[in-house]
Amino acid sequence: MRTPEDPSESELIAAHCWEADDEIPRDPAMTRFRRRIRYNHALWREAAGHPIGTQPIKPRPGQAARPVGSRLDLDYARETGATFVTARALDAARSRTSFVESNQSLDHQRLWADLLWSPALAFNLFGDLATDLARADRAVHAWWPDTPGRVSEVRFVHSPGWLDPAYLNSLRAFDTTFVLTLDDGTRGIVGIDVKYHERSKAEIPKPENLRRYLEVAERSRVFRPNSTDAVKGRSDLAVMWLEHLLLQSILQHPTGSWTWGRYVVIHPADNSDVADECVRYRRILADGSSFASMTLERVLEAGALPATTTAALRDRYLPD
């Protein structure tokens, strides 16, 4: 599907894609990127004949709602699973939403109905691997050749302990987790955060939990001296830091059962905000072996996924 490089305001309005939040002040490239991919999803939805969704996603009785071109009608989305591009991705989503991890935070409405929602992209990217561990192992080693061991499990929207002080005592989670069985009997982990439509936003780590964050950071020995000063306050790198700390907390768990790990950020090449965040985040690391980033394009170019899945993902997420 070809999408105009820079859809006009009238085209966006006609497709119910004119969203004020897509405009990034003083950053026309990111504004164009966000508007273009939203418009592409609206065209994709229309071409497939899927009914349009709304804001809010599920209005209360009598509540005013407006159509949003990049969303599906929620009831239809739940019934059909139309946001998922393969049967295995849909199976993975239905399997994950069939149970609740203790204290988990999972936005079910956006998962099913918001076509731009990054956790849904994670299911679409890696759903084919969830029940085919041999393919999952080949894929992980194609993307990150130095990964030790073999893939023994694929998890989605996962934290080993939501609000568990033995880990990070937070609600941070990985969009996709590849669990590894290592040669010495311990386990490894590749924790993936998928960023798609997101823009840079400054956030503040919870002050009441800052002591735990800094304790994990210091014990990890992966940060440059005093570098956490740049992220422990209000920063657009805060989320990346906290998700990397979640990985480090797993490696520091008292059981000692996790001995290798890597936190990976996946994003479209044209998402310059996330690309820039990854560059700047590397600068605060003394040891970068537990952090990596990869473009969505490179993930697909590796040939690790079935050809039909790759084609569907390109059509849906990477407009020409």
N, C-alpha and C positions, 0 to 999 in steps of 0.2 A: 504494500500500500504506500503510495506516495503522498506525503503531506507537504503543503506549502512551507517553504523555509521560514517565512514570517507571515502567518495568517493575519489578515486585517482585523481591525476591531469589529467591523460588520460581520465578517465570517465567524469570529469567535462568539459574538452575541447571538447570531442565528443558530449556532450549535450549542448554546447554553454553556459556553466556556469562558465568558468574560468574568474573571475572578480577580478582585482587587488584590488578593494575597499573592497572586502570581507576579506582580510588579515588584522588582527589587530596586530600590532607590540607588541611583548612580551605578547600576550594573545592567546595561541593556542586554548583554549576552545571556545572563542568567534569566532575565525576563523573557527573552525570546525562547530560550530552552524550555522554561516551564509552560509557557503558553502553547508552544508547538506540541509538546508531548501530551498535554491535556486535550488539545484539539485532535490529535491522532487517535487517542482513545475514544473520543466521541465518534469519530468516523468509523473506527473499528466496531464499536457497539452498534451503530446504525446499520453498517453493512451486514452484520450478523443477525439483525432483527431483534436485538435485545431491548426490552423496555427501559426507558430512562429512569434514573433515580433522582433523589431530591436532597436538599438541605433544609432541615435535618434529615438524616438517613431514614429514620422511622418517626414521622411526626406523630405527636399525640393527637387524640381525637379533637378536632376543631382547631388544631394548630396550623398556622399558615406555613406553607412550604413552597420552595421554588425549585424548578428543575435544574439538574446539574448534568451536563452531557457526559462527563467522565465517571458517572456512577450508574449502577444498575438498581432497578427496583429491588428492595431488600427481600421481599417474600419470593419473588421470582429467582433472585440470586441464590437464596438458600435452597430452593427446590431443585434448581437445575445445576448449580455449581458453575455457572457460565463464566465466571472470572478466571477459572483455571483452564489452562490450555491443553492439558492432557488428562486422560483418565487416571493415571497414577498420581498426578498432582492433586486432583480432586480427592482421590482416596486418602492421600496423606493429610489433606486438610480436614476431611471428615473424621479420620482417625484421631488427629490431634485435638479436635474440638469435642471429642466424645469423652474426654476425661479432664480433670482439673488438677494441675500441680498445686500443692499447698501454697496459698497466698498469691497465686499467679495474677498477673495483670495482662489481659488479652482482650482487645477490642474486637468482639465478634462481628459487629455490624460493619466496620470498615473492612475486615478481612473478606467478607462475602460480597460487599456492594461497592467498595471504593476501588476503581480500576487502577488508581495511582498508588495504592497502599503497598509499601515496600515489603512487609511481611508476606503479603500474597505473592509478590514477585519471587520471594524466596521459595515458596512452595512450587511455583511454576518452574523455577530454575533447577531445583534439586528433587522434585517429587519423583521423577523417574528413577532416582537412586535409592529411594527409601526402602524398597523391598528387593533390590538387586545389589547386594553388597559387593559382589565381584565387580560390577560396573562402577559402583561408588568408589571402590578402592583404586581402580584404574583412573577414574576421573580425578580424585584427590592427588594422586601422584603425577598426573599430567599437569595439573595446575601448580602444584608445589612439590617438585621432584625430591626435595630433601626431607619430606615428611617420613618419619620412621613408622615401622609396624604396618598394620593393615586395618582397614575400616571394618568395625564390627557392629556399628549402629549409626543410624541417622535420626536425629531428633529435630523438632521444629519448635520455635518459640519456647526455648528451654533455658531454665536456670537450675543449677543443682540445688539451690536453696533460696527461694524468694524470701527476703527479709530474715535470712538466717545469719546470725552473727558469726557462725563458723566460716561463712564465706564473706560476702561483702555487706551483709545486712541491708540490702537494697532491693528494688524491683527491677533492676537491670537484667536483661536476658539476651541470648543470641537468637537471631532469626533462624539460623540453621546451625546445628552442631554435628560434626563428624567425630564419633568416638573411635579411638584407635586402640587396638591390642598390640602392645609392644613385646619385643622378644624376651624381655626379662620378666614378663608376667604382669607388669604394671600397665597403666593406661595413659593414653595421650588424647589430646583434644584439639580440633580446629574449630574455633568459634567464629561464626560469620555474621557480620552486620551488613545488610543490604541497604544501600541508599539509592533512591531513584529520583523522586521529584523534590526531595528535601532541599532546603536552602540553609545557609549558615544562620544560626540563632545562638545568641549568648545565653548560657544557663549558669546557675549557681549550684554547685554540689550542696546537698543538705548540710547546713552547719552542724546540726546535732550528730551527724555521722562522719564529720570530717576527720575526727581522730582515727577512726577505723580505716578510712581511705588512705590517710598518710602512713599508717602503720603498714598496710599492705604494700604501698609504694616503696617505703624504705626497705622492707624485707626483700622485695623483688630484686633490688639492685640493678634495675634496667633503666633508671632515670638519671640524667645528668645532675650534678650537685645544684641544689636550689631551683631546679627547673620546675618543680611542682608549684612554686610560687605563681607561675603563669596560669595554672589551671585550677588551683584550689579555690579561687574566687570566681567572679563572673567572667566567663570565657566561652567562645564558640567551640573550643576544644574540650569542654567539660564532658560531654557525652562520650566522646571517643576515649577520654581518659578513664571514665568510670567503667566502660565496657572492657577496656584493657585490664583494669584492676580486677574485674570479675574473673577474667582468665587467671590472673596472678593469684587470686585468692583460692582458686581451685588447686593450683600447683602447691600452695602453702597449706592445704588442709591437713589437719593432724594425722589423718589415716596414712598419708604418704603414698596413696594409691595412684596419684596422677603425677607423672614425672616429666612430661613434655607437653608443650602447648603453644598454640599460635592464634592470635586474634587477627582476623582479616576483614577489611572493608572492601565491598564491591560496589562500584558506581558507574554510571554511564560516563564516557569520556567527555561529553559536553556539559556535564555537571561540574562547572569550574569551581563552585563553592566547595564541594566535597573533595575534589582533587587538590585544591589549595590547602584545605584542612589537613589532608594526609601528609603533604609536604612539610607543613609547619609542625605537625605532631612528631614527625621523625626527628626534628631538630632538638626535641627535649629528651631523646632517648640516648643513653650511653650504650645500650645493647639492643639493637633493633631486631634480633632474631625471633622475638615473639610477636612481632607486628608486621603485617603486610597489607598491601592494597592491590587491587586489580580492577581494571575496567570491565564493565559488562561485555564489551566487545571482545576483549581477550578471552574471557571465560567461554564465549561461544565459538571463537576461532580455534580453540584447542581441539575441537572435534571429539570432546569427551562425552557429549550428550547425543542421543539419537538424532539423526538428520531431520526428521519430521518435527521434533521438539525444538531444535535450533531454528528451523524456518518459522515456526509459530511464534517463538520468542522474538525473533527479529521483526516480524510483521507487527507484533503487538507493541513491543517496547522500544524499538530502535527504528523510527521512521526514516526512510531514505532522505 
